[in-house]
């Protein structure tokens, strides 16, 4: 019987390791080619690693909760076919099958220098998963604090639940610990110690009443919650609004949608057109396409547009159209439809939710006329497109002003006021509106 080693596959740029969440197969089980055998998690995405070929799962080389490096063997599969042992093999196509996951994980906000970087292991030898280290860095939890948290994972490992449970009571625990410690007598000549800094305000404790249901957030919803809170703490948000007359755009789409689908095999929605307008505006105002590192502004050379997509579970994910400025309307339409369909089916790859430089979210899909979107860190701006509605509006003509029925929509532009001032943020959303309003009814595709 020949056997092969299954290696932890590469899961995208900057991802060097993953945590084993749960084995889906036991030793001795029969597995088919491409059948998922283990669930893994990184600080970017949850995934399943499939079997590269059919056979018997001979041995699991790592356990639930273990942190594994990319390229490290995680299991051995044997086949009934004879011959010499095969070379180690990674999962099919060199990447795991992605399960639904949250928008791309944020770049960690700088933490206080006193906290220091969080290492993979502490003095006690405990391992800390990428997610735990990411949360610790975002919240300024030092390595010494991590060591003091009682872990509920295998071998006492600190899990994400452990650190999230620890954070709300962090200030109180520190105060109790300080009160319990015996006070050392200070020299008579020493000045009085400065008062301890106030703990950050904590969310109020909510207690469920009789008959009320408690629903624990799933892992994806917890990650989204952490990302949203981190974004609000990181960036001072400002939102500008513009109302656009998109009557010509609506009439054009009604005219071409059947011919477009017959020729391209794709349905054309408004989202690809919104993305085209945003890309054009970014080319004209590239300082929207930046990221912040301390007091440095990093101007991105690529225009990678994230598009927020709602999942059947109600959670959100943000697949990314890479190099959107290199695509025409047909190319963007095919990308939008492909990424949206695979997002809903849970078939996105980790690389497809990373690297965004600007994000658009279509709140009009849910009948909303406008919204105030939260910036998808480490980006500095995001646009929400509202529902298109028929409204009476003033139409300017050479013969005078008239009242007519027009197709109107709101655009909401949230931006990071550290680096995007009101002039740039406001001009940008106005420019996008102008591009949409100037859409020709005779335009070809």
N, C-alpha and C positions, 0 to 999 in steps of 0.2 A: 504494500500500500504506500503510495507516494503522499507526501504532505507538503504544505506550503505555509509560510508565516504570513499572517495578515498584518500589515503595517498601518499605523494611524496615518491617514492621508493628509496631504496639504489642504488647508481649508481657507486659503486666501492670504492676502498680503498682511504682514505683521502678526499673524496668528502662529505661535510657535508651540502651543500645547493645548490640551483639552482635558476636561474632567469626565471620567466615566460615570454616566448617570445610572444606567440600568442595563444589565445583560438581558437580551430578549431570547437567547437560546442557552440551553444547558450543555455541558460536556456530554457527548454521546448522541446529541440530537442530529437529525438529518437536516441539512440546509440546502436550499436551491440557489442557483446563481442569481445574484442581485437581490436576494432576500435579506432584509435588515437583520443584523445579529446583535447590535448593541447601540444604545443611545448615548450620545456624547454632548457636552456643552462647552463652548468657549465664551469669551467675553463679547463675542459678536453674534452668535447664532446657536440654536439647538439643531442637532443633526442626527441622522442614523447612518451607521457604517454598514454597507451591504457586503455579502459574501462575494468574492470575485469569481467563484465557480461553485458548482454543486459538490457536495461531499458530506463528511461527518465532522462535526466540531469536536476535535480531539482534546484540545486543552485551551482554557482561558488563562492568559498570561498576566492579566491584571484584574483587579477587583473593583466593585462598585465604589465610587468615591476617589479612586486613584487619579492622580494628575500624570498625564502621559505626554511625552514629547512627540512632535510630528516625526514620522519615520520610525518610531519605536514599535516593535512587534507587540500586538495585543492578543493574538489568538493563533492557533494552528488548526488548519483544516486538512483532513485526509480524504483521498478519493480512492475508489476501488481500482482505478487504472494503475497498472504497474509502471515501473520505470524509476529512474533516479529522482531524488527529491528535487522539487522545483525551486527556483530562486524566490526570495521573498517577494510578495505581491501586495501592492496597495489596493484599496477598494476600486470598484469599477470606475473607469474614466479618471482615476486619480483624485476623486473628490467624493465626499459623502453626499447622500441624498438629503437635502435640507428639509426639515419640518418647518411649519409656520413659526416665524420668529419676529422679534420686534425690530423697529427701525434700527439702523446701524448704530452700534454702541458708541457713546460719545467719547471723545478724547477727554481724559480726566482733567478736571480743573486743577490749577496749582493748589497745593496744600501748604499749610504753614511750614516754615523751615524746621520748626521744632519737632514736627511729626516725623520727618525723614522718610525716605522711600521704604516701601513695604517689600521685603524680600520673599522669596518662594518658601523658605523655611525659617523658623525662629530658633533661638538658643535651645529650645526643648526638642527640636527636630521635627516639629509639626509642619505639615505641608499646607499651603494656602492656595486654593483654586484661583484661576484668573478672575472669576466673578467676585470672590471675596476680596482679593487684592484691589480690584477696581473700585469697589464700594468703599473700602478702607481709605484709599487714596482720596477719593472724592469727599469723604466726610472728615478727613484729617485724623483718622484713627492710626495711632502709632503702632509699631511692631510690639512694643511692650504691652499696649492695651489688648492687641490681638491675642497675645500669649495668655492674658488673664481671662479671656472668654472661655467658658466651659463649652467644648464642642460636643455636638450630638452625633457627629458623623463617625465613620469607621475609624477606630483607633483614637477617638477623641478629636478628630478633625473638625475645624470650625466650618460649618456650612453657611450658605447664604441666609437661611432662616435664622441661624444663631446670631449673625451680625446685625440683621435687620431687627431682631427682637432686642438686641443690646442697645441700639442707637437711641430709641425714645427715652430710655431711663439712664442714658449715659451720664448726664449732669448730676442726677440724683445719686447715682451709685458713687460718683467721685466725691460728692459731699459727704455721704455716709461713711465712705472709707476714710476720709480725712478726719471726721469726727471721732471715729473709732480708734484711730492711731493715737498712741500716747504722745503728748506734746513735749518736745525737748525743751528744757529751760534755756532761754536766750540770755546771753550776757547782758548785764545791766546797762552797759554802754552802747549796746546795739540799737539802731533805730527800729521803730515798729515796722513789721513786715507789711508790704502793700496788701490791700484787700484782694481776695481771690476774684478773678474775672467772673462776671455773671455768665451762667450757662445760657445757651441760646434758647429762646422760647420754644417749647415743645407743643405739638398738636394736642388739643384737649383729649382726654380719655373718654371714649364713648362706650357706654354699656348697653347691650341689647336688652330691650324690655320683654315682658312676657308675650309670647306668640310671635316675636320678631325673628326672622331667619338670619343666621350668620353665614355668609358665603366667603370662603377664603379665596383671595386672588390666586389665579393660576400664575405659573412662573413668568409667562410672557407679560401679563398685566402688571406684575411687580416690577419687571424691568422697565416697562413703559412709564410707570409711576416714578421710579427713580430718575429716569432720563428727563422727564418733564420738570421735576423739582430741581434737578441739577441745572437745567437750562435757565430757569427763572433766577436761580442764585448766581449764575455766571454772567448773564447778559441783561443789562437794563433795556427792557423791551419798549419800543415805540411803534405804533401802528398808524399808517396813513391810509386813507380811503379815497377811491375815485369811482364815479359812476360812468360807465361807458355805453354808448349807443352802438350795439352790434347788429343792427338790422341787416346790413349788407352781408355780414358773415352768416347769419341765419339763413337768409335767402339763397346764398351761394351753396351752403351745405345741402339744403333741400333740393337744389337743382342737380348736384353732382353725386349725391350719395349712392344712387342705384348704379350709375356708370362706374363709380369708384369701386364698389364691391364686385361688380362683374369683371372689371379689369384686373384688380389687385387681389381679389379673394379676401378682402378685409373690410370690416365696417368702419367708417370714419366717424369719430365722435369729435366733440369740441376740444377735448384734452390735448391731442397732438397740436392743434392750432394754437392753444394757449402756450404750450411749451415752445413752439417756434417763435412766438412773439417775445417770450421771456429771453430766449437765447439771443435774439437780435438786439434786445435792450442791453443784455450783459456785454455783448461785443462793443456797444457804444459807451457803456459805463462799467468798465471792468473792475472798479473798486467795490462793486457789490459782490464780486466773485473772489472773496478773500476769507482768510481765517486768522485768528488771533493767538499769538504765543507770548504771554506776558505783555510786554510793551512793544513787541514786534508784530508787524502786519505781514502775513504771507499771502502774496498775490498768486492765485492758482493759475497755471497755464492751461489746464483743461476745463471745459465746461461740461460738468456731469450733473444732470438734472434728476433729482429724486422726485418720485411721484407717490404721494401717500395713497395707500390702497387699503380699503376695509376688508377684513377677513370674515368668513362666516361666523366665527366665534365672537365677533364684535371687536376684536383687537385690531390694531393697525400695524402695517409693515410698509417700509419705504424702499421699493426696488429702485435702482439707479440706471438711467440711460447714459452710458458713458460716451463722451465726445459727441454730445448732441448737436454741436455746431457743424459736425461733418455730415449730418443727415438731412435729406430733404423731407418734405411732408409725408411722402409715402414711407420712407425709412422710419421716421419717427412713429407713424401710425402702426407699422408692423411691430416695432419695439414695444410701444405702449400696450397693444393688445396681447402680445406674447407674455410680457412681464405680469400684467394684471391677471391673465388666466392662470399662469403657473403660481402666482402668489396665492390665489384662492384655493388652488389644489395642493398647496404645500410643497411645491417642487422647485422652489428657488434655490440656487447655489449660494454659498456664503459670499462669494465675490460680487454677487449681483445686488447686495444690499450695503455695499461699502463704497467709499470714495466719492460720495455726493458733494457738490460744491454749492448747490442752491436747490431748494425744494418748493414744489407746488402742491397744494391740496385743494381738491374740488369739493367745497362744502355744498355747492349747488346740487350735487348728486342726491342729497338728502332734503332738498327743498329749502335750504337755508339761503337767505339773500346775502348775508355777509358773515364773517367770523373774524376773530382775532387770534390767528394761529401762533403757536409757540415755536420758537426757532429750533431747528434740528441741529444741535451742536455736533461738530465744531463750526458749522456754517454761521453766517452772520445775518441771513435774511431768509424769509419764506413768504410766499404769496398764496392767498386763498381766493378762489374764484367762486362767485356766488351764482345763484340760480338766474337764468335768463327769463325775464318776465315782460309781457306786453304792458306798456304804460303810456299815458298821454304825455307828450313832450313837445317842447318848442322847437320848430324847424326853421332855421334861418334861410331865407331865399333872397335873390336880388330884388324881388318884388315886395319883400317884407316878411315878417315873422308869421308862421302858421302853427296851429296845434295839430299834431298827428299822432297816430298810434305807432310806437316804436318798440323794438326789442331792446331792453335795458338790462344791465347787470352791474354789480359792484365788484371791485377788486380791492382786497385788503392786503396791505404790505407791512409785515412786522419785521423790524430790523434792530440790530445791536447798536445802541446809541454810543457805545465806546468808540466805534470806528465809522459808523454810518450816521451822519447828521441828517436833520430834517430836510435839508435842501436836496441831498443826493437821494435819500429814501423816497421823498415826495416826487422828485423828477423821474425816478425810475418807474414807479407805478403809473405815473401820467404817460410816460413813453409807451409802456405796454398797452395802455388803453388806446393811445393814438394809433398804434399799429393795428389793433383789432378793429377800430372804427374805420380805418382806411382800407380795409379788405375790399378788393374789387369783386363785384358780382360776375365779372367776366374772366376771373383768374383761372388758369388751368392748373391741373395737378399732375 
